[in-house]
Amino acid sequence: MTDNLIRFTRGVPANESFSVELLSSFASEAIKKYSPSVLQYADARGFPPLRELLAKENRVTHERIILGQGSLHLLDIITQIVTKPGDLIFTENPSYDRALTIMKRRGCRLTGIPLEADGLGVNKVEERLKLGDRPKFFYIIPDFQNPSGSVLSMEKRKTVLKLAAKYAFLIIEDSPYYRLRYRGESIPSLFDLAPDRVLHMSSYSKLISPGLRVGYVIAPATMADPIAKWAEDTYINNSYINHAIAFEFQISGSLEKQICFLKELYLPRLDAMLNALDRSLKTCSTWTAPDGGFFIGVTLSRNIKADDLLTQAQKAGLQLTDGRNFFTDGSGDRFVRLPFCALTSAEITEGILRLSKVINQIC
Ligand SMILES: Cc1ncc(COP(=O)(O)O)c(C=O)c1O
């Protein structure tokens, strides 16, 4: 094995993206400015000034905003509240592996709707509904999806919302990459299009730092109280200090500057990945080129076993995530998720070269 292992495994922000000095000063500021409330036990919904800010931004009442220990924890709570074991959930196929784990752990049945270049296959959704499937919710990552990078088109957003209204199911929109568009125009979120039918989740993890563990949900009015009660009975409240740091970061104007900085940092890495894929993997795979986010999902056109790919890649100095983890039905042998934000352009180019050699060697 080569000593300089390249890790195409974790969808994390680049270490060099963290504004260490600013965060240190906001941490100190937050404790001084908001003590004793940030040092005390508090309401489970989270630090009120940040909830009010998010409510104003999203044109909802602050009662509908609940801050969580990251957004993933909120998804766990919501899954516990909305479903019981045996219930059906629709997801995209592939989808975010940890979200799938949460739903499987609850004992839910998952129907994965295949992804197309412009997002989930809405015809398949309608087919399943006409056959009588009634999901408790549809978990969708419409923007720069984890793991594929795909974006749900405007037309499909409208179609899926119409289906949700017709067949009365809730949509959970998980959108932590929405602001990380490096080129092109943003599309309105599902929540923007149907604020009462969609439960919207997002997070400061990819924008400021996952170490803060600050995420949030905009819940339908009827669900906010049960979520808050579950949260209170589980952990009382999350860290108000961290909420206050995120709040100060945002109201000082640093968040907008940070997002501009992230776009400048990540766009060349996205292009390095796209160029390397074009050079080395064009003959044996397909992918959808995203304009933002953290990932490109590659589907290999040759028959391959995930175990062989992972083992041979490791020997060639390349760490890959098992593609099967992202699928609801055990498929995914030929799927490779390639995160590009936390690697330099040189590492990306070298990593893709190693990947193409491994594929050519085992197929
Ligand atoms: C789609 C999606 N949702 C949620 C999360 C977790 O976010 P958080 O750090 O806010 O828990 C991730 C992290 O990779 C993600 O890709």
The ligand as an ORCA input file, in Angstrom:
! r2SCAN-3c Opt
* xyz 0 1
  C     -27.872     15.228      3.529
  C     -27.257     15.383      4.885
  N     -28.041     15.590      5.951
  C     -27.531     15.737      7.180
  C     -26.176     15.686      7.403
  C     -25.671     15.823      8.803
  O     -25.616     17.181      9.144
  P     -25.396     17.683     10.628
  O     -23.944     17.889     10.824
  O     -26.162     18.971     10.675
  O     -25.955     16.673     11.561
  C     -25.312     15.466      6.336
  C     -23.851     15.354      6.564
  O     -23.085     14.892      5.790
  C     -25.867     15.317      5.040
  O     -25.109     15.100      3.956
*
